[in-house]
Amino acid sequence: MTPRQRMCEAVRRGHPDRVPKDISFTPHVLQMFKEKTGMDDPAEFFDLEARWVELAPLECAQDFSEYLADLPPGAAVNSDYGTAAIPGGFYHFVRRVFVMGKFTTAAEVEQYPWPDYRSDYRYARLGQEVNAVHDAGYFAQGFGGHIFETAWQLTGFEKLLESMVMQPEFAAAVLDHITENNVIRARRMAQAGVDMVQIADDVAMQDRMMMSPGLWREWFKPRHGKVVQAAREVSPDIPIFYHSDGSVEAVIEDLIDIGVTVLNPVQPECMDVREIKRKYGDRLAFWGTIGTQTVMPFGTPEEVRRTVREMIGLFAPGLVLAPTHVVEPDVPWENILAFRDAVRDYGALG
């Protein structure tokens, strides 16, 4: 099979020849990778089956100066939306600063310089990029966006959660602007011919959700549902990938209900992976499963190999094997190689 065929089979719970895989690095680990291998591209070294395609950047950056005037020294905008951060002084971590932190009304939200996701120039080369990925034999994936994460990075985490209860008009104004842009983005990704649309929101902690499942169903289920529907109106059977770290089992049925078909990252430290496979394996493919809180940083290379073999036996077919998050600096290089080698040695499905 070509890499694209292998991935298409896996995310549709079909029968690929081998288990496909994925891995990504924090900046510190990426630098270590370059030093160890003499290569620049992890996708080439690990023979990854998927490639990203992206919409074009804004031709004219939005003017956020009015909202940045009172931010601390060193704060910098880091997205189209004007979300901002200060380097945290420890690896890649940052301290968030909130451009809408002093907003009190929906009217202020409406006056904010929201980014342009409608203009055709942002998508003009997307189809060509997808075709180039396909011509090279790879699986093309496009991102449909965050909702909760983008919103709280604008307003502040506590402010957003409080406003969902105390100031629903304010919260709805923020979330609806983001959702509208994600709907456009997902539709255009599907029109360009991507093989899968990814959506994402970290909404869970180690052992529970960040909000009640009922609140998530009220505020986020219908909005993510609109994004999925937009892609499906173009491509009715396109796979939809949803990412949230942590324990999201309380809303997995809801994710399936809105059309999610691939769940990521399936953290074994947070959920019973055997129970997840038993309950949802006939409706979901799984992407991840190799713990970055346990075996990747703290296991031996042999334990990494054993875990890879165990997860393949449990989840495949219908599995894209990957560490459950970007690989952090506490992961030994030997364990990264053990992951690669174990997928090669144990991944054949016949």
C-alpha positions, -999 to 999 in steps of 0.1 A, spaced: 0 0 0 10 36 -5 13 57 27 -20 74 18 -38 41 12 -25 28 45 -37 58 64 -71 59 47 -77 23 56 -67 29 93 -88 60 99 -118 43 83 -113 12 104 -103 -9 74 -74 -33 70 -41 -16 61 -10 -36 54 7 -20 84 -2 2 113 5 38 103 22 61 128 27 97 138 51 116 161 58 153 167 84 171 188 87 202 210 114 226 198 140 213 222 135 177 210 134 188 174 168 203 178 180 171 194 165 152 165 185 173 140 217 169 159 213 131 162 202 124 126 216 153 106 181 156 91 156 184 93 123 166 87 110 141 112 84 130 87 111 117 64 131 100 92 101 82 107 85 76 73 52 92 84 22 86 62 4 120 67 13 156 57 -4 188 67 -18 214 43 -24 249 55 -44 280 44 -23 311 34 -15 337 61 -33 370 62 -20 394 36 -26 423 60 -22 417 97 -50 428 118 -44 459 140 -44 448 176 -25 478 189 -55 491 208 -58 459 227 -21 453 232 -13 487 247 -16 475 284 0 442 279 33 434 298 67 439 281 76 410 259 41 400 251 36 391 214 7 382 192 9 345 183 -22 339 161 -45 355 136 -69 361 164 -46 384 184 -40 358 212 -8 368 229 19 353 252 51 360 270 80 334 269 79 314 301 116 309 305 114 271 306 116 252 273 87 260 250 62 271 278 46 305 277 25 327 299 -8 338 283 -20 373 283 -56 381 273 -65 408 249 -102 405 258 -95 403 295 -112 436 303 -141 431 280 -175 432 296 -201 432 268 -209 414 236 -207 448 218 -170 450 226 -166 415 211 -184 426 179 -160 456 175 -129 434 179 -108 430 147 -117 394 139 -94 377 113 -105 372 77 -113 336 69 -136 344 40 -113 357 13 -104 334 -15 -67 342 -14 -63 322 18 -74 290 0 -62 297 -35 -33 272 -34 -49 247 -10 -60 224 -38 -26 224 -54 -10 216 -20 -34 187 -15 -27 174 -50 11 176 -44 7 156 -12 -14 130 -30 10 129 -59 38 121 -35 17 92 -21 8 108 12 -23 114 32 -34 151 33 -49 164 66 -63 198 72 -71 216 104 -106 229 111 -97 248 143 -102 251 180 -132 268 197 -128 266 234 -90 270 234 -90 300 210 -118 316 231 -101 313 265 -68 324 251 -86 357 241 -106 362 272 -88 344 300 -97 309 312 -117 317 342 -134 346 325 -147 324 297 -160 297 320 -176 322 343 -192 340 314 -208 308 301 -229 309 332 -230 345 343 -227 364 309 -239 340 282 -244 368 256 -207 377 259 -195 340 258 -218 333 228 -205 363 209 -169 351 213 -176 315 205 -198 322 176 -172 343 158 -147 315 162 -172 288 151 -181 308 120 -145 309 109 -140 272 116 -171 264 95 -156 283 66 -122 267 71 -135 231 73 -156 236 43 -127 249 22 -105 221 34 -130 196 22 -134 214 -11 -97 212 -16 -98 174 -12 -81 167 21 -83 131 33 -93 141 68 -104 172 88 -90 177 123 -108 196 150 -95 200 185 -102 214 220 -85 204 252 -115 202 275 -104 175 300 -80 171 329 -63 139 341 -94 124 356 -124 145 345 -135 173 322 -127 209 328 -164 217 328 -194 196 334 -204 173 305 -237 191 305 -221 225 300 -199 211 272 -230 197 255 -247 231 257 -218 252 245 -195 232 224 -212 201 210 -235 221 187 -207 244 176 -183 216 167 -212 199 151 -216 228 127 -179 226 117 -183 188 111 -215 194 91 -198 220 69 -171 195 59 -196 167 54 -218 188 31 -189 188 7 -176 153 14 -202 132 31 -179 104 43 -147 124 51 -131 112 84 -133 137 112 -105 137 139 -111 152 173 -83 159 198 -86 165 235 -60 155 261 -72 140 293 -103 120 303 -130 128 277 -150 95 281 -180 114 294 -186 130 260 -173 103 236 -209 94 226 -216 130 219 -185 133 197 -197 103 177 -232 118 175 -218 150 158 -198 129 133 -163 124 149 -148 92 135 -112 94 149 -104 100 185 -70 114 197 -49 110 218 -65 82 240 -42 88 269 -37 55 288 -29 75 320 -64 91 319 -87 64 305 -91 27 305 -79 20 270 -94 -15 269 -127 -2 280 -125 25 253 -118 0 227 -146 -23 238 -172 4 240 -163 25 209 -141 4 187 -169 -4 163 -175 33 157 -142 51 161 -106 48 149 -79 57 174 -48 79 170 -22 79 197 -23 55 228 15 56 237 17 75 270 39 106 271 34 108 309 47 73 316 64 49 292 79 74 267 98 95 294 102 69 321 102 35 305 132 16 292 135 11 254 123 -25 259 92 -12 278 85 12 249 87 -17 225 64 -38 246 38 -11 249 38 -5 212 32 -42 206 5 -42 232 -14 -12 217 -11 -26 182 -26 -59 195 -54 -41 213 -64 -14 187 -53 -24 153 -67 -23 127 -83 11 132 -52 26 148 -27 53 140 0 47 165 16 78 181 28 92 214 -2 109 230 13 144 228 43 162 213 75 145 226 88 166 255 125 171 265 123 144 293 119 116 267 153 99 260 164 96 224 167 58 229 130 57 236 122 77 205 142 52 184 125 23 203 91 36 192 102 39 156 117 4 156 88 -13 174 63 1 149 85 -13 121 89 -47 138 54 -52 151 32 -31 128 26 -56 99 -11 -66 98 -9 -91 69 
